[in-house]
């Protein structure tokens, strides 16, 4: 019985292998590859682009789009294909691959197709769908990143800079601005781009990322671009917007932080010292004065900086912070600066004003404390002692005599301090306090003081006059308090050799000073003054003074002497 059952099984299997194929009543579809995502499936009326290999059931190939290096492009459901293929393509996704078996009555039937396809042939097609679109399609936009701040969106006639990757609907890359390492720069909405891109870029924000999909009617149409984009191809652009401006734009000033006290605002012709961070509109950093640890110093309103910055620095206060956004036609234009600033780039400067002045400025003197009694006011030649706190306009401390526990002592008019301080100390009373603002041309000038005072810096001094000693009349280094001796030369000539030696001259002058009969100019080394007086009297330079050489100040005005 067991043997009989085995024999029967063998006969059944043999019959099945040698039986004629079961005729197909309908198409049979085997999906050999299905993409993870199917954004869109083919419907009747869609236009498709696909590759195929056409074979008979025995595997013999009768046709292939691959052999022609061109996809087969056709409308679906409009009887432009054999009925079986029309039916098989409906529902397919881009990048889906299917093996389609079509019975004769849904293929070429009893007539066949010339010498290529015999009558009543079952056809097998290995189909790969690459593209699908519909004549009713417009631009499709999928925004997948929106910046948190969007103060402006792309409008018609704006000029933009953007990066993109361009692919076909099946993902084949045909172009990328990233590979060229430069943005694509163009006007929008005025026909400089294919129609789909002109539409798809409108409404974008700087920093936004979106995918723009367009049918061929809004792309490169029936003919493609003749190179990488085939005819009738849908296009997909993955875009990030980096920059946006309009030729009508001026500068914009935002994020202003104005100090509570602003007694003066910058005007054209002022010299400004400021710090800045410079970036592109997408936030890409390109320069900073902070990284160089020094301010940027320039005249404003005179063309020394780009036009937008020239304008953006007008009307600022010392200590003010502001953001200045500059369109390229007021910045570095179409050419940019090379590696750091690309052509047609909008620039964003975060600015901090440190100080400014005008070449016509004088020392600003503000009396902050007056004494009730003032017997004498300071004048040129006086020896003054004062305290000070010195700072820059932004409040940065420079120096203070209080740190040393002693006054700063000078002779007014002797060029011992900067001109602005000379001016600020004039006509001052002991005990008086003043606030001085000194422009750099009356301070330390363009060079400043290394590691202490920056070049072209405005100086601020708060001073207090502690003491003063009245100076001598202009041109004198020594004066008599009493009447001059009738025979002055003889009094000096102690050894009566009719010559006055340096030691005799020095001893005599110091004696007159010590006895209160004469006075040397205060604030100077007395012995250097006396040496100078002796040299002026020693007219022949032989190291001694004769009676013929000896003269008083009243006798000639060319020397600071007796």
Order of alpha helices (4+ residues) and beta strands (2+ residues): alpha-beta-beta-beta-beta-alpha-beta-beta-beta-beta-beta-alpha-beta-alpha-beta-beta-beta-beta-beta-beta-alpha-beta-beta-beta-beta-beta-beta-alpha-beta-beta-beta-alpha-beta-alpha-beta-alpha-beta
